[in-house]
Amino acid sequence: LIQGFYANYERLTIGKKVVHIQSIGEVKTSQQLPRNKKPSNPRVTFDGRHWWMSVGFQEDFASQELTNES
């Protein structure tokens, strides 16, 4: 049974290889998360051995003009 919970993204603070989650405090991360992008849908899960955090970030893509060539 995998347990988990939603973390409020408005209160999520990203530091240097650390994330502050309102309900549990500071959590170390294995990688530096982007500090200049807004996080979305953060989730914290426990697999019975380790805690995992997943979070999405909005990415802006430049629009490209379509042509009739293939």
Stockholm file with secondary structure:
# STOCKHOLM 1.0

chainA/1-70         LIQGFYANYERLTIGKKVVHIQSIGEVKTSQQLPRNKKPSNPRVTFDGRHWWMSVGFQEDFASQELTNES
#=GR chainA/1-70 SS CCEEEECCGGGCEECSSEEEETTTEEEECSSCCCSSSCEEEEEEEECSSCEEEEEEECCCCCCCCCCSCC
#=GC SS_cons        CCEEEECCGGGCEECSSEEEETTTEEEECSSCCCSSSCEEEEEEEECSSCEEEEEEECCCCCCCCCCSCC
//
